Amino acid sequence: MSTKLNDEEVLQRLRSLDDWLLKDEKLYREYIFPNFVEAIGFVTRAAIEAEKLNHHPEWCNVYNRVAVHLVTHSAHGITALDFELAQKLNQLAKNT
């Protein structure tokens, strides 16, 4: 099980994570793509990476937008695993 990071650790790690912020005590980012097909393609590739980590995001897709919330429910907060998945999602989005 992952260990919940304290507020200072979260803020420190957040500084090095492009375009993510804290929202409702979770990591949050909205990705915007040129169209629906590219947004869904991102979601599909992201699902594969999330499954590899056994860590599943809360997300919502509306047309060309994908909103992602990351938190580790079993730890009752944000963990290193959330940051690892966020970095992977950023990399996937760059390659879209």
Backbone bond lengths (Angstrom), bond angles and torsions (degrees), N, CA, C in turn:
res aa  C-N    CA-C-N  psi(-1)  N-CA   C-N-CA  omega(-1)  CA-C   N-CA-C  phi
1 M - - - 1.446 - - 1.525 110.02 -
2 S 1.296 115.92 139.58 1.463 121.38 178.40 1.526 110.46 -76.51
3 T 1.325 115.47 150.60 1.455 121.50 -179.86 1.522 110.12 -97.51
4 K 1.314 115.70 134.35 1.460 121.69 178.36 1.522 109.57 -62.93
5 L 1.333 115.43 133.36 1.463 120.91 176.62 1.523 109.35 -82.48
6 N 1.335 116.28 148.31 1.468 118.11 175.61 1.531 108.91 -79.15
7 D 1.326 116.06 169.95 1.465 120.88 -174.78 1.526 112.51 -57.29
8 E 1.321 117.23 -41.60 1.461 121.31 -179.49 1.533 110.92 -64.06
9 E 1.329 117.06 -42.37 1.463 121.04 178.76 1.532 110.87 -63.62
10 V 1.316 116.46 -40.94 1.462 120.45 179.11 1.525 110.27 -62.44
11 L 1.329 116.69 -48.32 1.465 120.40 -178.82 1.518 111.80 -63.39
12 Q 1.320 116.84 -38.65 1.462 120.81 179.24 1.534 110.47 -63.95
13 R 1.316 117.03 -46.10 1.468 120.32 -179.74 1.525 111.63 -69.13
14 L 1.317 116.14 -33.47 1.455 121.02 -178.81 1.529 111.62 -63.27
15 R 1.317 117.13 -31.19 1.467 121.42 179.59 1.528 112.85 -59.96
16 S 1.325 116.40 -29.19 1.464 119.59 -177.50 1.531 112.43 -100.09
17 L 1.323 116.73 13.10 1.459 121.20 -177.50 1.532 109.03 -116.54
18 D 1.318 115.95 104.76 1.467 121.38 -175.06 1.525 113.04 -59.27
19 D 1.337 114.77 128.90 1.465 124.48 168.87 1.527 115.83 69.87
20 W 1.299 118.42 10.88 1.464 121.62 175.76 1.518 108.78 -100.27
21 L 1.325 115.59 151.67 1.459 120.96 176.15 1.521 109.48 -144.73
22 L 1.321 115.33 173.71 1.459 120.37 175.97 1.522 108.46 -92.46
23 K 1.326 115.80 131.63 1.461 121.70 177.86 1.523 107.53 -147.61
24 D 1.309 116.14 121.95 1.471 121.40 179.65 1.530 111.79 56.68
25 E 1.338 116.53 39.43 1.468 123.82 178.47 1.528 113.17 62.41
26 K 1.339 115.15 30.38 1.461 122.15 177.42 1.521 107.97 -137.01
27 L 1.326 116.20 158.50 1.452 119.95 169.09 1.517 107.02 -73.26
28 Y 1.329 117.10 140.06 1.458 120.50 -176.68 1.526 110.69 -140.54
29 R 1.323 113.83 140.25 1.465 120.21 172.22 1.514 108.68 -153.69
30 E 1.324 115.25 145.61 1.456 120.94 172.55 1.515 107.80 -114.29
31 Y 1.316 115.07 126.00 1.462 121.49 175.92 1.518 107.81 -100.46
32 I 1.337 116.43 139.80 1.455 121.71 177.60 1.529 107.98 -122.59
33 F 1.320 114.80 127.98 1.455 122.06 -177.61 1.533 109.89 -116.10
34 P 1.318 118.21 165.31 1.464 120.66 -178.93 1.537 114.11 -62.63
35 N 1.340 116.51 -28.50 1.464 119.26 -176.56 1.534 110.31 -160.12
36 F 1.315 115.18 176.24 1.456 122.25 -178.06 1.524 112.58 -62.68
37 V 1.318 116.95 -43.10 1.469 120.67 -177.42 1.528 110.81 -60.17
38 E 1.314 117.50 -42.85 1.463 119.49 179.42 1.528 111.39 -69.40
39 A 1.320 117.42 -35.07 1.471 120.46 177.02 1.525 110.09 -64.02
40 I 1.325 117.02 -45.93 1.466 120.61 -179.97 1.527 110.94 -67.85
41 G 1.323 116.80 -35.61 1.470 119.95 175.38 1.522 110.63 -60.06
42 F 1.324 116.48 -42.60 1.463 121.14 176.57 1.530 110.55 -61.10
43 V 1.330 116.78 -46.51 1.471 120.81 -179.82 1.532 110.19 -59.03
44 T 1.309 116.71 -41.97 1.471 120.37 -179.61 1.525 111.42 -63.97
45 R 1.326 116.36 -47.24 1.476 119.33 178.53 1.526 111.34 -65.66
46 A 1.328 116.56 -37.56 1.462 121.02 178.56 1.522 110.96 -65.10
47 A 1.321 116.91 -37.27 1.467 120.69 179.20 1.528 111.07 -62.17
48 I 1.304 116.51 -38.17 1.470 120.80 178.76 1.530 109.99 -64.52
49 E 1.327 117.08 -45.05 1.475 120.60 179.03 1.533 111.16 -65.85
50 A 1.318 116.48 -40.54 1.472 120.25 178.81 1.525 110.40 -62.42
51 E 1.309 116.30 -41.13 1.469 120.30 179.90 1.526 110.55 -64.68
52 K 1.325 117.69 -39.79 1.466 121.16 177.65 1.527 111.00 -58.32
53 L 1.336 116.25 -36.81 1.468 121.23 179.79 1.530 112.11 -86.72
54 N 1.330 115.80 -7.23 1.472 121.39 -173.37 1.533 109.48 53.44
55 H 1.328 114.42 44.47 1.464 121.37 -178.51 1.523 107.61 -141.23
56 H 1.301 116.40 115.11 1.458 120.40 -167.23 1.524 111.63 -113.47
57 P 1.332 116.27 124.31 1.462 120.64 -176.54 1.527 112.40 -75.86
58 E 1.310 113.78 161.58 1.459 121.01 165.95 1.521 103.91 -94.84
59 W 1.329 117.37 125.04 1.448 118.01 -179.28 1.513 111.81 -147.97
60 C 1.311 113.49 163.14 1.456 121.39 -179.42 1.519 107.77 -141.83
61 N 1.322 116.15 133.18 1.462 121.51 177.47 1.521 109.26 -116.45
62 V 1.313 115.89 124.93 1.461 122.13 171.68 1.523 106.69 -130.59
63 Y 1.316 115.05 113.91 1.463 124.76 -176.68 1.529 111.17 48.74
64 N 1.337 118.55 -104.54 1.464 120.52 -174.30 1.527 112.89 -101.86
65 R 1.312 117.16 11.24 1.464 121.26 -176.86 1.528 110.76 -115.32
66 V 1.320 114.74 140.49 1.461 120.83 174.46 1.526 106.82 -129.58
67 A 1.324 115.85 114.16 1.466 121.90 176.94 1.524 107.85 -97.41
68 V 1.325 115.89 131.44 1.464 121.45 -175.54 1.526 109.80 -124.81
69 H 1.330 115.56 132.30 1.462 122.90 172.67 1.528 106.62 -118.79
70 L 1.324 116.56 132.07 1.464 120.81 178.27 1.519 110.47 -122.94
71 V 1.311 114.87 130.09 1.457 123.35 175.17 1.529 106.53 -159.31
72 T 1.305 116.61 150.58 1.463 120.43 177.74 1.522 107.62 -99.78
73 H 1.314 115.36 101.97 1.466 120.29 -174.70 1.527 112.06 -60.00
74 S 1.322 117.33 -39.14 1.472 120.05 -177.99 1.524 112.18 -66.05
75 A 1.342 117.37 -23.97 1.469 121.61 178.59 1.528 111.55 -98.32
76 H 1.329 116.44 -4.23 1.471 121.86 -179.46 1.528 112.35 60.18
77 G 1.335 115.11 39.04 1.453 119.05 179.11 1.515 112.46 168.47
78 I 1.304 115.37 -169.12 1.460 122.58 -178.08 1.523 109.54 -84.62
79 T 1.324 115.58 134.99 1.462 121.91 -179.73 1.536 110.01 -127.08
80 A 1.307 115.77 175.70 1.467 121.20 176.35 1.525 110.70 -59.20
81 L 1.306 117.43 -31.34 1.462 121.80 179.14 1.531 111.41 -62.35
82 D 1.315 117.43 -36.90 1.464 120.83 176.92 1.524 110.68 -63.50
83 F 1.312 116.30 -41.75 1.468 119.95 178.74 1.526 111.23 -68.40
84 E 1.306 117.01 -36.98 1.465 120.13 177.84 1.528 110.54 -62.71
85 L 1.326 116.54 -45.39 1.463 119.32 179.03 1.527 110.95 -67.33
86 A 1.315 118.34 -39.08 1.463 121.38 178.21 1.531 110.43 -59.29
87 Q 1.316 117.57 -42.74 1.465 120.82 178.67 1.525 110.89 -63.44
88 K 1.327 116.64 -41.18 1.462 120.59 178.37 1.528 110.83 -63.95
89 L 1.330 116.58 -40.55 1.463 120.27 179.08 1.530 110.75 -64.70
90 N 1.322 116.69 -42.05 1.466 119.68 176.71 1.532 111.30 -59.03
91 Q 1.302 116.43 -42.67 1.460 120.36 179.81 1.519 110.73 -65.39
92 L 1.321 116.91 -42.70 1.472 119.84 177.85 1.529 111.02 -61.18
93 A 1.308 116.81 -42.03 1.470 121.19 -178.85 1.533 110.62 -63.97
94 K 1.318 116.87 -36.39 1.471 119.92 178.59 1.520 111.66 -65.78
95 N 1.331 115.88 -30.92 1.464 121.08 -177.24 1.521 112.66 -89.80
96 T 1.324 117.50 4.80 1.464 120.73 -178.37 1.509 110.07 -84.88
